[in-house]
Amino acid sequence: MNSRELIELDSRHVWHPFSRAASDVEPVLVASARGASLTTADGRELLDGISSWWVNLFGHGHPKIVRAIAEQAGRLEQVIFAGMTHEPAIRLAAELADLLPGDLNRVFYSDDGSTAVEVAIKLAWQYWQIAGQPRRGRLLAFDGGYHGDTLGAMSAGASSGFFQAWSEQLLDVEVAPWPHTWESDDDVDGKEAAALRVIDALLDERGSEIAAAIVEPLVQGASGMRMTRPGFLRAVVDGLRDRGILVIFDEVMTGFGRTGRNFACEQIGVAPDLICLSKGLTGGFLPLGATVVSDQVFAAFRDSAPHDLFCHGHSYTANPVACAAALAALELLRLPETVAAWARIFAAHGRGLQELNGPSAGIQRARILGTIAAFDMPVADPGYHSAIGRRLSKWLRESAKAPGIFLRPLGNVVYLMPPYCMTDAQLDHAWSEISRAIQAVAPRPTPV
Ligand SMILES: *Cc1c(COP(=O)(O)O)cnc(C)c1O
């Protein structure tokens, strides 16, 4: 079948996520990928500027992960994980416990980011039931938070704006303000102080009914790379701990180096009670989720009555092939080259944004955290449905000097989140083409 025929068949039978067939440009047919580059079926190269939806850390086709997967698939591809166990899952759990701060020592496996979040929420609720405090049944989330697309995760992330279709069905959660900030934001101290006052009042009123708070530490991804400062989150966690509320960090996106440290919680200086991991966990090769909980949370379940067991488990829990991929990925994570890459990418983002920020560009709210850089395009219709992002990404794909760039802006929020193997030359190329794309799709009026 040739490319045309495949795309035609796709348009007849495939339903793509977060896509509207009637208005989206047709998907790109990708044939292969290596490192930071995707190769399309018609032989063009596209730089993967967003790590294939934030999952790919060390580049596509990394031979170490490929080999680990092949070897594990040949030895043990899958086995039930209740009443059975296996070496890749055991070693991975021990590695995660070693890598994570505090006493986050107990790993519950699931399938993806959403299920890692569902597990955390269900564990938090049941924890308080076992503790004899069933009134602690509410959740606290942050304005603009996103935690996945399953029901509990959607409820926690309702304020991200993606789930209006189901607003009647979702759980009612408490929503705290999120004072997001950017470079040269003069107002950040005031915004944080105001947010902390609101949160304090909310906790004084409802704190004893709240089971857990769930937060994307340092950066809210899907709602537009909305960043906060570590000190704000430290103060929030202090307030939560004062009221005995469990702290869930959703590090599905931020985990494994994205923010310039292994985990964002290290930058904040806080070990949460539960942490949700997925996306980069396998280096972006296979779906796998992990909810890691503190010794204290686990102890409540270990010593509980038989009917208090945690009734949760997926068919592919702790799939051996996915665990083997994750073990190989963690080996790569521990290399000094990886840490050096974070600093290198951070510096390249700085260069790129500085040029964009020049007098002619007219971008807003430039911000960088580790390997993530973002800015807003000033438009009359900001938000996820803003058309400017689609126009920009189409230009970068089709009109950029080779290699083209694959980005998927969140409406008018444009961001780069490259795999750690993206070279300086590739990064500088991406930034200069982004600059040209802005001039092409949103030209500034020439001053008279
Ligand atoms: C992507 C994401 C999720 C959901 O993960 P899936 O693997 O898509 O289910 C949850 N939380 C955060 C912070 C995410 O970025």
The ligand as a Tripos MOL2 file, in Angstrom:
@<TRIPOS>MOLECULE
LIG
   15    15     1     0     0
SMALL
NO_CHARGES

@<TRIPOS>ATOM
      1 C1          0.0000   12.8480   30.2280 C.3       1 LIG1
      2 C2         -0.3090   13.0770   31.6450 C.ar      1 LIG1
      3 C3         -1.1690   12.2100   32.3390 C.ar      1 LIG1
      4 C4         -1.8850   11.0900   31.6670 C.3       1 LIG1
      5 O1         -1.0230   10.1120   31.1720 O.3       1 LIG1
      6 P1         -1.5350    9.0990   30.0380 P.3       1 LIG1
      7 O2         -0.3900    8.1730   29.8740 O.co2     1 LIG1
      8 O3         -1.8050    9.9390   28.8310 O.co2     1 LIG1
      9 O4         -2.7520    8.4480   30.5500 O.co2     1 LIG1
     10 C5         -1.3550   12.4290   33.6940 C.ar      1 LIG1
     11 N1         -0.7550   13.4470   34.3210 N.ar      1 LIG1
     12 C6          0.0760   14.3010   33.6890 C.ar      1 LIG1
     13 C7          0.7330   15.3900   34.4570 C.3       1 LIG1
     14 C8          0.3080   14.1540   32.3320 C.ar      1 LIG1
     15 O5          1.0920   15.0200   31.6890 O.3       1 LIG1
@<TRIPOS>BOND
     1     1     2 1
     2     2     3 ar
     3     2    14 ar
     4     3     4 1
     5     3    10 ar
     6     4     5 1
     7     5     6 1
     8     6     7 2
     9     6     8 1
    10     6     9 1
    11    10    11 ar
    12    11    12 ar
    13    12    13 1
    14    12    14 ar
    15    14    15 1
@<TRIPOS>SUBSTRUCTURE
     1 LIG1         1 GROUP 0 **** ****
